[in-house]
Amino acid sequence: MGLLNGCSPSLNWRTLAMGRLTILLPCKPDQAQRNVVLAKQLLAMDMVGCEAGGAMFAISHVRAQNAQALDALLADWQASALAQMRADPAAPSPARTLGQHPLPMLLMSAQGHDTSGRAVQARLAWVRDGLDLFHLALYAPHIYEDMAKPFFSEIQAP
């Protein structure tokens, strides 16, 4: 019986292209698009996401109207992501830039609550590519490295 369990992993990693980026997701994603207001700009947001191994993996993308809007867009998106999960204001780790990626990535961790009030951990990242801004989010009751590392470290850019 142990052999059968090894044949159906809960994290079945696959590549996904979004914009110019290639990202790994551990499950077949659902896709959606909606209009959002970030930094007082109305933007079309593309979203993909899926659930696997007790975690939610999501990637969102917007295109800024100009380069000067990127900093305000990023700050508003970070605040919105933390507010949506009702993060403890003292809990988010300071955003830090990871250097090993082909594009600058800001990464932070937070603890908060999901929509049903259950405690949730989050790892959140934002990646810039020209005027494109991508948001990667991983939410789970407890985040393990086998969930987080492939999702955040295997981003490819041309």
Number of C-alpha atoms within 10 A of each C-alpha: 5 6 7 8 9 9 8 9 12 14 16 13 16 12 15 15 12 15 15 11 16 15 21 18 26 23 19 16 17 11 13 11 12 9 12 13 13 18 16 11 14 12 17 15 17 18 20 19 20 16 20 17 13 14 21 17 24 21 22 19 22 20 20 21 13 10 11 10 15 19 12 14 19 21 12 15 18 18 11 13 15 19 13 13 20 18 22 13 12 8 11 18 13 11 15 12 16 14 10 9 15 14 18 15 22 18 20 18 19 21 24 22 18 17 10 6 10 9 16 21 21 27 20 23 22 22 22 17 16 12 14 17 20 23 22 22 23 23 25 21 17 12 16 10 8 9 20 16 10 15 20 20 13 14 18 15 14 7
